[in-house]
Amino acid sequence: MNFKSPARILKVVMTHSLDGTSRETRLDLPTRKAIKKIEFTPEFMGAGEYKIEWRALGTDGHVIKGDFSFEVSG
Ligand SMILES: [Cu+2]
């Protein structure tokens, strides 16, 4: 994940869905510092849909959030 300006990550949740079953995993944060780039290597759960939801605190004090999804076919 990349940010235009430094942000402090507060929370990242990965939801894995397959055949109507979903499992949420809260990812461990690699740092508590304000950063512009952060990398995660979450546990691979095989085929299905993955949704990553994140929340961060910008240097201006505003909370920013977003999400993205991808699918693994198999
Ligand atoms: Cu702001």
N, CA, C, O and the ligand as a Tripos MOL2 file, in Angstrom:
@<TRIPOS>MOLECULE
protein
  297   295    75     0     0
PROTEIN
NO_CHARGES

@<TRIPOS>ATOM
      1 N           0.8420   -1.1770    0.0000 N.3       1 MET1
      2 CA          0.0000    0.0000    0.0000 C.3       1 MET1
      3 C           0.8850    1.2370    0.0000 C.2       1 MET1
      4 O           1.8900    1.2980    0.7070 O.2       1 MET1
      5 N           0.4970    2.2180   -0.8010 N.am      2 ASN2
      6 CA          1.2560    3.4630   -0.9000 C.3       2 ASN2
      7 C           0.3580    4.6540   -0.5630 C.2       2 ASN2
      8 O          -0.8180    4.6770   -0.9260 O.2       2 ASN2
      9 N           0.9190    5.6340    0.1290 N.am      3 PHE3
     10 CA          0.1850    6.8470    0.4610 C.3       3 PHE3
     11 C           0.8970    8.0490   -0.1400 C.2       3 PHE3
     12 O           2.1220    8.0640   -0.2650 O.2       3 PHE3
     13 N           0.1050    9.0680   -0.5150 N.am      4 LYS4
     14 CA          0.6980   10.2800   -1.0890 C.3       4 LYS4
     15 C           1.4990   11.0340   -0.0440 C.2       4 LYS4
     16 O           2.5540   11.5950   -0.3420 O.2       4 LYS4
     17 N           0.9900   11.0460    1.1900 N.am      5 SER5
     18 CA          1.7400   11.6730    2.2710 C.3       5 SER5
     19 C           1.7630   10.6860    3.4370 C.2       5 SER5
     20 O           0.9320    9.7800    3.5080 O.2       5 SER5
     21 N           2.7110   10.8640    4.3420 N.am      6 PRO6
     22 CA          2.8660    9.8800    5.4160 C.3       6 PRO6
     23 C           1.5850    9.6720    6.2230 C.2       6 PRO6
     24 O           0.8590   10.6250    6.5090 O.2       6 PRO6
     25 N           1.3220    8.4360    6.5800 N.am      7 ALA7
     26 CA          0.1470    8.1140    7.3760 C.3       7 ALA7
     27 C           0.5160    7.0160    8.3630 C.2       7 ALA7
     28 O           1.3880    6.1840    8.1130 O.2       7 ALA7
     29 N          -0.1790    7.0470    9.4910 N.am      8 ARG8
     30 CA          0.0360    6.0300   10.5060 C.3       8 ARG8
     31 C          -1.0890    4.9990   10.3860 C.2       8 ARG8
     32 O          -2.2560    5.3220   10.6100 O.2       8 ARG8
     33 N          -0.7490    3.7960   10.0420 N.am      9 ILE9
     34 CA         -1.7650    2.7600    9.8580 C.3       9 ILE9
     35 C          -2.3630    2.3810   11.2060 C.2       9 ILE9
     36 O          -1.6390    2.1170   12.1660 O.2       9 ILE9
     37 N          -3.6770    2.3570   11.2650 N.am     10 LEU10
     38 CA         -4.3560    2.0090   12.5180 C.3      10 LEU10
     39 C          -4.8520    0.5730   12.5040 C.2      10 LEU10
     40 O          -4.7950   -0.1230   13.5170 O.2      10 LEU10
     41 N          -5.3450    0.1300   11.3370 N.am     11 LYS11
     42 CA         -5.9980   -1.1750   11.2920 C.3      11 LYS11
     43 C          -6.0720   -1.6680    9.8600 C.2      11 LYS11
     44 O          -6.3920   -0.9080    8.9460 O.2      11 LYS11
     45 N          -5.7780   -2.9290    9.6720 N.am     12 VAL12
     46 CA         -5.9470   -3.5540    8.3630 C.3      12 VAL12
     47 C          -6.6420   -4.8950    8.5710 C.2      12 VAL12
     48 O          -6.1710   -5.7410    9.3300 O.2      12 VAL12
     49 N          -7.7610   -5.0770    7.8910 N.am     13 VAL13
     50 CA         -8.5160   -6.3210    8.0110 C.3      13 VAL13
     51 C          -8.6300   -6.9680    6.6360 C.2      13 VAL13
     52 O          -8.9770   -6.3090    5.6560 O.2      13 VAL13
     53 N          -8.3410   -8.2400    6.5760 N.am     14 MET14
     54 CA         -8.4790   -8.9910    5.3340 C.3      14 MET14
     55 C          -9.6590   -9.9510    5.4840 C.2      14 MET14
     56 O          -9.7360  -10.7200    6.4420 O.2      14 MET14
     57 N         -10.5720   -9.8910    4.5210 N.am     15 THR15
     58 CA        -11.7000  -10.8220    4.5160 C.3      15 THR15
     59 C         -11.5580  -11.7580    3.3370 C.2      15 THR15
     60 O         -11.4580  -11.3300    2.1870 O.2      15 THR15
     61 N         -11.5500  -13.0350    3.6430 N.am     16 HIS16
     62 CA        -11.4570  -14.0490    2.5900 C.3      16 HIS16
     63 C         -12.8130  -14.7180    2.4520 C.2      16 HIS16
     64 O         -13.3700  -15.2070    3.4340 O.2      16 HIS16
     65 N         -13.3480  -14.7410    1.2300 N.am     17 SER17
     66 CA        -14.6580  -15.3440    0.9930 C.3      17 SER17
     67 C         -14.5580  -16.4210   -0.0640 C.2      17 SER17
     68 O         -13.9000  -16.2620   -1.0920 O.2      17 SER17
     69 N         -15.2360  -17.5290    0.2230 N.am     18 LEU18
     70 CA        -15.2810  -18.6320   -0.7390 C.3      18 LEU18
     71 C         -16.5560  -19.4340   -0.4890 C.2      18 LEU18
     72 O         -16.8260  -19.8640    0.6320 O.2      18 LEU18
     73 N         -17.3190  -19.6220   -1.5390 N.am     19 ASP19
     74 CA        -18.5610  -20.4200   -1.4630 C.3      19 ASP19
     75 C         -19.4860  -19.9520   -0.3340 C.2      19 ASP19
     76 O         -20.0360  -20.7700    0.4050 O.2      19 ASP19
     77 N         -19.6510  -18.6420   -0.2080 N.am     20 GLY20
     78 CA        -20.5920  -18.1010    0.7750 C.3      20 GLY20
     79 C         -20.0790  -18.0540    2.2040 C.2      20 GLY20
     80 O         -20.8000  -17.6300    3.1080 O.2      20 GLY20
     81 N         -18.8630  -18.4770    2.4130 N.am     21 THR21
     82 CA        -18.2780  -18.4210    3.7560 C.3      21 THR21
     83 C         -17.1820  -17.3540    3.7850 C.2      21 THR21
     84 O         -16.3270  -17.3040    2.9020 O.2      21 THR21
     85 N         -17.2200  -16.5140    4.8010 N.am     22 SER22
     86 CA        -16.2210  -15.4580    4.9280 C.3      22 SER22
     87 C         -15.4490  -15.5930    6.2270 C.2      22 SER22
     88 O         -15.9830  -16.0210    7.2500 O.2      22 SER22
     89 N         -14.1950  -15.2230    6.1630 N.am     23 ARG23
     90 CA        -13.3830  -15.2270    7.3740 C.3      23 ARG23
     91 C         -12.5690  -13.9420    7.4340 C.2      23 ARG23
     92 O         -11.8570  -13.5970    6.4910 O.2      23 ARG23
     93 N         -12.6830  -13.2520    8.5380 N.am     24 GLU24
     94 CA        -11.9660  -11.9910    8.7150 C.3      24 GLU24
     95 C         -10.6970  -12.2100    9.5150 C.2      24 GLU24
     96 O         -10.6960  -12.9260   10.5170 O.2      24 GLU24
     97 N          -9.6350  -11.5990    9.0730 N.am     25 THR25
     98 CA         -8.3640  -11.6780    9.7880 C.3      25 THR25
     99 C          -7.8230  -10.2680    9.9710 C.2      25 THR25
    100 O          -7.6810   -9.5210    9.0030 O.2      25 THR25
    101 N          -7.5270   -9.9100   11.1950 N.am     26 ARG26
    102 CA         -6.8920   -8.6230   11.4390 C.3      26 ARG26
    103 C          -5.3870   -8.8040   11.2790 C.2      26 ARG26
    104 O          -4.7820   -9.6410   11.9490 O.2      26 ARG26
    105 N          -4.7940   -8.0270   10.3990 N.am     27 LEU27
    106 CA         -3.3680   -8.2090   10.1020 C.3      27 LEU27
    107 C          -2.4990   -7.4760   11.1230 C.2      27 LEU27
    108 O          -2.8540   -6.3990   11.6010 O.2      27 LEU27
    109 N          -1.3780   -8.0680   11.4390 N.am     28 ASP28
    110 CA         -0.4100   -7.4240   12.3260 C.3      28 ASP28
    111 C           0.2360   -6.2560   11.5940 C.2      28 ASP28
    112 O           0.6050   -6.3660   10.4250 O.2      28 ASP28
    113 N           0.3640   -5.1510   12.2890 N.am     29 LEU29
    114 CA          0.9550   -3.9620   11.6680 C.3      29 LEU29
    115 C           2.4700   -4.0000   11.8380 C.2      29 LEU29
    116 O           2.9620   -4.1610   12.9560 O.2      29 LEU29
    117 N           3.2170   -3.8540   10.7390 N.am     30 PRO30
    118 CA          4.6730   -3.9290   10.8270 C.3      30 PRO30
    119 C           5.3060   -2.7140   11.5030 C.2      30 PRO30
    120 O           6.4410   -2.7870   11.9720 O.2      30 PRO30
    121 N           4.5800   -1.6000   11.5530 N.am     31 THR31
    122 CA          5.1490   -0.4180   12.1960 C.3      31 THR31
    123 C           4.0420    0.4750   12.7220 C.2      31 THR31
    124 O           2.9140    0.4350   12.2310 O.2      31 THR31
    125 N           4.3650    1.2750   13.7170 N.am     32 ARG32
    126 CA          3.4200    2.2500   14.2570 C.3      32 ARG32
    127 C           3.7730    3.6600   13.7880 C.2      32 ARG32
    128 O           3.0860    4.6270   14.1190 O.2      32 ARG32
    129 N           4.8440    3.7630   13.0190 N.am     33 LYS33
    130 CA          5.2950    5.0780   12.5550 C.3      33 LYS33
    131 C           4.4870    5.5440   11.3480 C.2      33 LYS33
    132 O           3.8450    4.7420   10.6690 O.2      33 LYS33
    133 N           4.5280    6.8380   11.0910 N.am     34 ALA34
    134 CA          3.9110    7.3810    9.8830 C.3      34 ALA34
    135 C           4.7960    7.0240    8.6900 C.2      34 ALA34
    136 O           5.9920    7.3140    8.6840 O.2      34 ALA34
    137 N           4.2120    6.4100    7.7110 N.am     35 ILE35
    138 CA          4.9760    5.9200    6.5690 C.3      35 ILE35
    139 C           4.2280    6.2320    5.2610 C.2      35 ILE35
    140 O           3.0340    6.5310    5.2710 O.2      35 ILE35
    141 N           4.9450    6.1540    4.1590 N.am     36 LYS36
    142 CA          4.2980    6.3630    2.8660 C.3      36 LYS36
    143 C           4.0640    5.0480    2.1390 C.2      36 LYS36
    144 O           3.2750    4.9740    1.1970 O.2      36 LYS36
    145 N           4.7660    4.0110    2.5920 N.am     37 LYS37
    146 CA          4.6280    2.7260    1.9310 C.3      37 LYS37
    147 C           4.6460    1.6260    2.9750 C.2      37 LYS37
    148 O           5.4510    1.6610    3.9060 O.2      37 LYS37
    149 N           3.7700    0.6590    2.8250 N.am     38 ILE38
    150 CA          3.7360   -0.4360    3.7870 C.3      38 ILE38
    151 C           3.4350   -1.7350    3.0450 C.2      38 ILE38
    152 O           2.6690   -1.7550    2.0820 O.2      38 ILE38
    153 N           4.0430   -2.8010    3.5040 N.am     39 GLU39
    154 CA          3.8480   -4.0930    2.8500 C.3      39 GLU39
    155 C           3.3480   -5.1210    3.8550 C.2      39 GLU39
    156 O           3.7600   -5.1460    5.0150 O.2      39 GLU39
    157 N           2.4490   -5.9620    3.3710 N.am     40 PHE40
    158 CA          1.9240   -7.0500    4.1980 C.3      40 PHE40
    159 C           2.0860   -8.3580    3.4450 C.2      40 PHE40
    160 O           1.9530   -8.4000    2.2220 O.2      40 PHE40
    161 N           2.3700   -9.4090    4.1660 N.am     41 THR41
    162 CA          2.3550  -10.7440    3.5650 C.3      41 THR41
    163 C           1.4530  -11.6110    4.4210 C.2      41 THR41
    164 O           1.9230  -12.4260    5.2150 O.2      41 THR41
    165 N           0.1300  -11.4240    4.2470 N.am     42 PRO42
    166 CA         -0.8100  -12.1830    5.0580 C.3      42 PRO42
    167 C          -0.8180  -13.6540    4.6910 C.2      42 PRO42
    168 O          -0.3420  -14.0650    3.6330 O.2      42 PRO42
    169 N          -1.3760  -14.4250    5.6010 N.am     43 GLU43
    170 CA         -1.5140  -15.8590    5.3730 C.3      43 GLU43
    171 C          -2.3200  -16.0910    4.1060 C.2      43 GLU43
    172 O          -3.3720  -15.4760    3.9280 O.2      43 GLU43
    173 N          -1.8590  -16.9490    3.2370 N.am     44 PHE44
    174 CA         -2.5600  -17.2540    2.0000 C.3      44 PHE44
    175 C          -3.6400  -18.2800    2.2910 C.2      44 PHE44
    176 O          -3.3690  -19.3440    2.8480 O.2      44 PHE44
    177 N          -4.8680  -17.9500    1.9110 N.am     45 MET45
    178 CA         -5.9890  -18.8340    2.2220 C.3      45 MET45
    179 C          -6.5430  -19.5300    0.9870 C.2      45 MET45
    180 O          -7.6650  -20.0360    1.0180 O.2      45 MET45
    181 N          -5.7910  -19.5630   -0.0780 N.am     46 GLY46
    182 CA         -6.2100  -20.2990   -1.2610 C.3      46 GLY46
    183 C          -7.1490  -19.5170   -2.1500 C.2      46 GLY46
    184 O          -7.2110  -18.2890   -2.0840 O.2      46 GLY46
    185 N          -7.8780  -20.2360   -2.9820 N.am     47 ALA47
    186 CA         -8.7700  -19.6120   -3.9500 C.3      47 ALA47
    187 C          -9.8830  -18.8490   -3.2380 C.2      47 ALA47
    188 O         -10.2260  -19.1460   -2.0940 O.2      47 ALA47
    189 N         -10.4260  -17.8820   -3.9210 N.am     48 GLY48
    190 CA        -11.5400  -17.1220   -3.3770 C.3      48 GLY48
    191 C         -11.3460  -15.6410   -3.5760 C.2      48 GLY48
    192 O         -10.4630  -15.2060   -4.3150 O.2      48 GLY48
    193 N         -12.1980  -14.8560   -2.8950 N.am     49 GLU49
    194 CA        -12.1300  -13.4160   -3.0140 C.3      49 GLU49
    195 C         -11.5120  -12.8460   -1.7460 C.2      49 GLU49
    196 O         -11.8510  -13.2480   -0.6340 O.2      49 GLU49
    197 N         -10.6060  -11.9080   -1.9370 N.am     50 TYR50
    198 CA         -9.9470  -11.2600   -0.8110 C.3      50 TYR50
    199 C         -10.3070   -9.7760   -0.8270 C.2      50 TYR50
    200 O         -10.2350   -9.1140   -1.8620 O.2      50 TYR50
    201 N         -10.6900   -9.2770    0.3330 N.am     51 LYS51
    202 CA        -10.9450   -7.8450    0.4530 C.3      51 LYS51
    203 C         -10.0670   -7.3040    1.5790 C.2      51 LYS51
    204 O         -10.0500   -7.8450    2.6850 O.2      51 LYS51
    205 N          -9.3550   -6.2490    1.2850 N.am     52 ILE52
    206 CA         -8.4850   -5.6250    2.2770 C.3      52 ILE52
    207 C          -9.0770   -4.2680    2.6380 C.2      52 ILE52
    208 O          -9.2480   -3.4110    1.7700 O.2      52 ILE52
    209 N          -9.3850   -4.0750    3.9020 N.am     53 GLU53
    210 CA         -9.9080   -2.7910    4.3700 C.3      53 GLU53
    211 C          -8.8950   -2.1910    5.3310 C.2      53 GLU53
    212 O          -8.4100   -2.8630    6.2410 O.2      53 GLU53
    213 N          -8.5790   -0.9160    5.1180 N.am     54 TRP54
    214 CA         -7.5690   -0.2840    5.9590 C.3      54 TRP54
    215 C          -8.0590    1.0600    6.4870 C.2      54 TRP54
    216 O          -8.9480    1.6970    5.9230 O.2      54 TRP54
    217 N          -7.4430    1.4570    7.5840 N.am     55 ARG55
    218 CA         -7.7530    2.7210    8.2300 C.3      55 ARG55
    219 C          -6.4290    3.3110    8.6920 C.2      55 ARG55
    220 O          -5.5900    2.6040    9.2500 O.2      55 ARG55
    221 N          -6.2420    4.5900    8.4620 N.am     56 ALA56
    222 CA         -4.9720    5.2170    8.8210 C.3      56 ALA56
    223 C          -5.2150    6.6420    9.3100 C.2      56 ALA56
    224 O          -6.2730    7.2320    9.0890 O.2      56 ALA56
    225 N          -4.2050    7.1620    9.9750 N.am     57 LEU57
    226 CA         -4.2820    8.5250   10.4830 C.3      57 LEU57
    227 C          -3.2740    9.3790    9.7200 C.2      57 LEU57
    228 O          -2.0710    9.1240    9.7640 O.2      57 LEU57
    229 N          -3.7770   10.3920    9.0230 N.am     58 GLY58
    230 CA         -2.8900   11.2760    8.2740 C.3      58 GLY58
    231 C          -2.1700   12.2370    9.1980 C.2      58 GLY58
    232 O          -2.5760   12.4060   10.3480 O.2      58 GLY58
    233 N          -1.1200   12.8640    8.7230 N.am     59 THR59
    234 CA         -0.3550   13.7820    9.5700 C.3      59 THR59
    235 C          -1.1800   15.0060    9.9550 C.2      59 THR59
    236 O          -0.8400   15.7050   10.9100 O.2      59 THR59
    237 N          -2.2700   15.2750    9.2150 N.am     60 ASP60
    238 CA         -3.1330   16.4030    9.5700 C.3      60 ASP60
    239 C          -4.1730   16.0090   10.6270 C.2      60 ASP60
    240 O          -5.0120   16.8200   11.0190 O.2      60 ASP60
    241 N          -4.1040   14.7570   11.0770 N.am     61 GLY61
    242 CA         -5.0000   14.3080   12.1320 C.3      61 GLY61
    243 C          -6.2960   13.6970   11.6520 C.2      61 GLY61
    244 O          -7.0980   13.2330   12.4630 O.2      61 GLY61
    245 N          -6.5180   13.6880   10.3450 N.am     62 HIS62
    246 CA         -7.7370   13.0800    9.8230 C.3      62 HIS62
    247 C          -7.5640   11.5760    9.6330 C.2      62 HIS62
    248 O          -6.5020   11.0970    9.2350 O.2      62 HIS62
    249 N          -8.6210   10.8600    9.9240 N.am     63 VAL63
    250 CA         -8.6240    9.4220    9.6420 C.3      63 VAL63
    251 C          -8.9600    9.2240    8.1710 C.2      63 VAL63
    252 O          -9.9240    9.7930    7.6590 O.2      63 VAL63
    253 N          -8.1680    8.4260    7.5130 N.am     64 ILE64
    254 CA         -8.4360    8.0810    6.1210 C.3      64 ILE64
    255 C          -8.6370    6.5750    6.0430 C.2      64 ILE64
    256 O          -8.0500    5.8200    6.8180 O.2      64 ILE64
    257 N          -9.4690    6.1440    5.1040 N.am     65 LYS65
    258 CA         -9.6980    4.7070    4.9850 C.3      65 LYS65
    259 C          -9.9700    4.3300    3.5480 C.2      65 LYS65
    260 O         -10.2710    5.1790    2.7090 O.2      65 LYS65
    261 N          -9.8600    3.0730    3.2870 N.am     66 GLY66
    262 CA        -10.1070    2.6040    1.9440 C.3      66 GLY66
    263 C         -10.1200    1.0940    1.9130 C.2      66 GLY66
    264 O          -9.8960    0.4310    2.9250 O.2      66 GLY66
    265 N         -10.3850    0.5660    0.7410 N.am     67 ASP67
    266 CA        -10.3590   -0.8820    0.5850 C.3      67 ASP67
    267 C         -10.0630   -1.2430   -0.8510 C.2      67 ASP67
    268 O         -10.2350   -0.4350   -1.7640 O.2      67 ASP67
    269 N          -9.6210   -2.4520   -1.0340 N.am     68 PHE68
    270 CA         -9.4340   -2.9840   -2.3790 C.3      68 PHE68
    271 C          -9.6290   -4.4890   -2.3220 C.2      68 PHE68
    272 O          -9.4900   -5.1110   -1.2680 O.2      68 PHE68
    273 N          -9.9500   -5.0570   -3.4620 N.am     69 SER69
    274 CA        -10.2590   -6.4830   -3.5250 C.3      69 SER69
    275 C          -9.5140   -7.1360   -4.6730 C.2      69 SER69
    276 O          -9.1280   -6.4900   -5.6470 O.2      69 SER69
    277 N          -9.3250   -8.4350   -4.5250 N.am     70 PHE70
    278 CA         -8.7820   -9.2000   -5.6390 C.3      70 PHE70
    279 C          -9.2640  -10.6360   -5.5050 C.2      70 PHE70
    280 O          -9.6990  -11.0680   -4.4370 O.2      70 PHE70
    281 N          -9.1790  -11.3460   -6.5860 N.am     71 GLU71
    282 CA         -9.6820  -12.7070   -6.5930 C.3      71 GLU71
    283 C          -8.5620  -13.6660   -6.9520 C.2      71 GLU71
    284 O          -7.7260  -13.3770   -7.8090 O.2      71 GLU71
    285 N          -8.5580  -14.7890   -6.2980 N.am     72 VAL72
    286 CA         -7.6060  -15.8450   -6.6230 C.3      72 VAL72
    287 C          -8.4110  -17.0250   -7.1450 C.2      72 VAL72
    288 O          -9.2420  -17.5790   -6.4250 O.2      72 VAL72
    289 N          -8.1710  -17.4100   -8.3890 N.am     73 SER73
    290 CA         -8.9190  -18.5460   -8.9390 C.3      73 SER73
    291 C          -8.1030  -19.8180   -8.7810 C.2      73 SER73
    292 O          -6.8720  -19.7990   -8.7900 O.2      73 SER73
    293 N          -8.7980  -20.8870   -8.6400 N.am     74 GLY74
    294 CA         -8.0540  -22.1220   -8.4560 C.3      74 GLY74
    295 C          -8.9250  -23.3470   -8.5370 C.2      74 GLY74
    296 O          -8.4310  -24.4660   -8.4000 O.2      74 GLY74
    297 CU         -6.9810   15.2320    6.1700 Cu       75 CU75
@<TRIPOS>BOND
     1     1     2 1
     2     2     3 1
     3     3     4 2
     4     3     5 am
     5     5     6 1
     6     6     7 1
     7     7     8 2
     8     7     9 am
     9     9    10 1
    10    10    11 1
    11    11    12 2
    12    11    13 am
    13    13    14 1
    14    14    15 1
    15    15    16 2
    16    15    17 am
    17    17    18 1
    18    18    19 1
    19    19    20 2
    20    19    21 am
    21    21    22 1
    22    22    23 1
    23    23    24 2
    24    23    25 am
    25    25    26 1
    26    26    27 1
    27    27    28 2
    28    27    29 am
    29    29    30 1
    30    30    31 1
    31    31    32 2
    32    31    33 am
    33    33    34 1
    34    34    35 1
    35    35    36 2
    36    35    37 am
    37    37    38 1
    38    38    39 1
    39    39    40 2
    40    39    41 am
    41    41    42 1
    42    42    43 1
    43    43    44 2
    44    43    45 am
    45    45    46 1
    46    46    47 1
    47    47    48 2
    48    47    49 am
    49    49    50 1
    50    50    51 1
    51    51    52 2
    52    51    53 am
    53    53    54 1
    54    54    55 1
    55    55    56 2
    56    55    57 am
    57    57    58 1
    58    58    59 1
    59    59    60 2
    60    59    61 am
    61    61    62 1
    62    62    63 1
    63    63    64 2
    64    63    65 am
    65    65    66 1
    66    66    67 1
    67    67    68 2
    68    67    69 am
    69    69    70 1
    70    70    71 1
    71    71    72 2
    72    71    73 am
    73    73    74 1
    74    74    75 1
    75    75    76 2
    76    75    77 am
    77    77    78 1
    78    78    79 1
    79    79    80 2
    80    79    81 am
    81    81    82 1
    82    82    83 1
    83    83    84 2
    84    83    85 am
    85    85    86 1
    86    86    87 1
    87    87    88 2
    88    87    89 am
    89    89    90 1
    90    90    91 1
    91    91    92 2
    92    91    93 am
    93    93    94 1
    94    94    95 1
    95    95    96 2
    96    95    97 am
    97    97    98 1
    98    98    99 1
    99    99   100 2
   100    99   101 am
   101   101   102 1
   102   102   103 1
   103   103   104 2
   104   103   105 am
   105   105   106 1
   106   106   107 1
   107   107   108 2
   108   107   109 am
   109   109   110 1
   110   110   111 1
   111   111   112 2
   112   111   113 am
   113   113   114 1
   114   114   115 1
   115   115   116 2
   116   115   117 am
   117   117   118 1
   118   118   119 1
   119   119   120 2
   120   119   121 am
   121   121   122 1
   122   122   123 1
   123   123   124 2
   124   123   125 am
   125   125   126 1
   126   126   127 1
   127   127   128 2
   128   127   129 am
   129   129   130 1
   130   130   131 1
   131   131   132 2
   132   131   133 am
   133   133   134 1
   134   134   135 1
   135   135   136 2
   136   135   137 am
   137   137   138 1
   138   138   139 1
   139   139   140 2
   140   139   141 am
   141   141   142 1
   142   142   143 1
   143   143   144 2
   144   143   145 am
   145   145   146 1
   146   146   147 1
   147   147   148 2
   148   147   149 am
   149   149   150 1
   150   150   151 1
   151   151   152 2
   152   151   153 am
   153   153   154 1
   154   154   155 1
   155   155   156 2
   156   155   157 am
   157   157   158 1
   158   158   159 1
   159   159   160 2
   160   159   161 am
   161   161   162 1
   162   162   163 1
   163   163   164 2
   164   163   165 am
   165   165   166 1
   166   166   167 1
   167   167   168 2
   168   167   169 am
   169   169   170 1
   170   170   171 1
   171   171   172 2
   172   171   173 am
   173   173   174 1
   174   174   175 1
   175   175   176 2
   176   175   177 am
   177   177   178 1
   178   178   179 1
   179   179   180 2
   180   179   181 am
   181   181   182 1
   182   182   183 1
   183   183   184 2
   184   183   185 am
   185   185   186 1
   186   186   187 1
   187   187   188 2
   188   187   189 am
   189   189   190 1
   190   190   191 1
   191   191   192 2
   192   191   193 am
   193   193   194 1
   194   194   195 1
   195   195   196 2
   196   195   197 am
   197   197   198 1
   198   198   199 1
   199   199   200 2
   200   199   201 am
   201   201   202 1
   202   202   203 1
   203   203   204 2
   204   203   205 am
   205   205   206 1
   206   206   207 1
   207   207   208 2
   208   207   209 am
   209   209   210 1
   210   210   211 1
   211   211   212 2
   212   211   213 am
   213   213   214 1
   214   214   215 1
   215   215   216 2
   216   215   217 am
   217   217   218 1
   218   218   219 1
   219   219   220 2
   220   219   221 am
   221   221   222 1
   222   222   223 1
   223   223   224 2
   224   223   225 am
   225   225   226 1
   226   226   227 1
   227   227   228 2
   228   227   229 am
   229   229   230 1
   230   230   231 1
   231   231   232 2
   232   231   233 am
   233   233   234 1
   234   234   235 1
   235   235   236 2
   236   235   237 am
   237   237   238 1
   238   238   239 1
   239   239   240 2
   240   239   241 am
   241   241   242 1
   242   242   243 1
   243   243   244 2
   244   243   245 am
   245   245   246 1
   246   246   247 1
   247   247   248 2
   248   247   249 am
   249   249   250 1
   250   250   251 1
   251   251   252 2
   252   251   253 am
   253   253   254 1
   254   254   255 1
   255   255   256 2
   256   255   257 am
   257   257   258 1
   258   258   259 1
   259   259   260 2
   260   259   261 am
   261   261   262 1
   262   262   263 1
   263   263   264 2
   264   263   265 am
   265   265   266 1
   266   266   267 1
   267   267   268 2
   268   267   269 am
   269   269   270 1
   270   270   271 1
   271   271   272 2
   272   271   273 am
   273   273   274 1
   274   274   275 1
   275   275   276 2
   276   275   277 am
   277   277   278 1
   278   278   279 1
   279   279   280 2
   280   279   281 am
   281   281   282 1
   282   282   283 1
   283   283   284 2
   284   283   285 am
   285   285   286 1
   286   286   287 1
   287   287   288 2
   288   287   289 am
   289   289   290 1
   290   290   291 1
   291   291   292 2
   292   291   293 am
   293   293   294 1
   294   294   295 1
   295   295   296 2
@<TRIPOS>SUBSTRUCTURE
     1 MET1         2 RESIDUE 1 A MET
     2 ASN2         6 RESIDUE 1 A ASN
     3 PHE3        10 RESIDUE 1 A PHE
     4 LYS4        14 RESIDUE 1 A LYS
     5 SER5        18 RESIDUE 1 A SER
     6 PRO6        22 RESIDUE 1 A PRO
     7 ALA7        26 RESIDUE 1 A ALA
     8 ARG8        30 RESIDUE 1 A ARG
     9 ILE9        34 RESIDUE 1 A ILE
    10 LEU10       38 RESIDUE 1 A LEU
    11 LYS11       42 RESIDUE 1 A LYS
    12 VAL12       46 RESIDUE 1 A VAL
    13 VAL13       50 RESIDUE 1 A VAL
    14 MET14       54 RESIDUE 1 A MET
    15 THR15       58 RESIDUE 1 A THR
    16 HIS16       62 RESIDUE 1 A HIS
    17 SER17       66 RESIDUE 1 A SER
    18 LEU18       70 RESIDUE 1 A LEU
    19 ASP19       74 RESIDUE 1 A ASP
    20 GLY20       78 RESIDUE 1 A GLY
    21 THR21       82 RESIDUE 1 A THR
    22 SER22       86 RESIDUE 1 A SER
    23 ARG23       90 RESIDUE 1 A ARG
    24 GLU24       94 RESIDUE 1 A GLU
    25 THR25       98 RESIDUE 1 A THR
    26 ARG26      102 RESIDUE 1 A ARG
    27 LEU27      106 RESIDUE 1 A LEU
    28 ASP28      110 RESIDUE 1 A ASP
    29 LEU29      114 RESIDUE 1 A LEU
    30 PRO30      118 RESIDUE 1 A PRO
    31 THR31      122 RESIDUE 1 A THR
    32 ARG32      126 RESIDUE 1 A ARG
    33 LYS33      130 RESIDUE 1 A LYS
    34 ALA34      134 RESIDUE 1 A ALA
    35 ILE35      138 RESIDUE 1 A ILE
    36 LYS36      142 RESIDUE 1 A LYS
    37 LYS37      146 RESIDUE 1 A LYS
    38 ILE38      150 RESIDUE 1 A ILE
    39 GLU39      154 RESIDUE 1 A GLU
    40 PHE40      158 RESIDUE 1 A PHE
    41 THR41      162 RESIDUE 1 A THR
    42 PRO42      166 RESIDUE 1 A PRO
    43 GLU43      170 RESIDUE 1 A GLU
    44 PHE44      174 RESIDUE 1 A PHE
    45 MET45      178 RESIDUE 1 A MET
    46 GLY46      182 RESIDUE 1 A GLY
    47 ALA47      186 RESIDUE 1 A ALA
    48 GLY48      190 RESIDUE 1 A GLY
    49 GLU49      194 RESIDUE 1 A GLU
    50 TYR50      198 RESIDUE 1 A TYR
    51 LYS51      202 RESIDUE 1 A LYS
    52 ILE52      206 RESIDUE 1 A ILE
    53 GLU53      210 RESIDUE 1 A GLU
    54 TRP54      214 RESIDUE 1 A TRP
    55 ARG55      218 RESIDUE 1 A ARG
    56 ALA56      222 RESIDUE 1 A ALA
    57 LEU57      226 RESIDUE 1 A LEU
    58 GLY58      230 RESIDUE 1 A GLY
    59 THR59      234 RESIDUE 1 A THR
    60 ASP60      238 RESIDUE 1 A ASP
    61 GLY61      242 RESIDUE 1 A GLY
    62 HIS62      246 RESIDUE 1 A HIS
    63 VAL63      250 RESIDUE 1 A VAL
    64 ILE64      254 RESIDUE 1 A ILE
    65 LYS65      258 RESIDUE 1 A LYS
    66 GLY66      262 RESIDUE 1 A GLY
    67 ASP67      266 RESIDUE 1 A ASP
    68 PHE68      270 RESIDUE 1 A PHE
    69 SER69      274 RESIDUE 1 A SER
    70 PHE70      278 RESIDUE 1 A PHE
    71 GLU71      282 RESIDUE 1 A GLU
    72 VAL72      286 RESIDUE 1 A VAL
    73 SER73      290 RESIDUE 1 A SER
    74 GLY74      294 RESIDUE 1 A GLY
    75 CU75       297 GROUP 0 **** ****
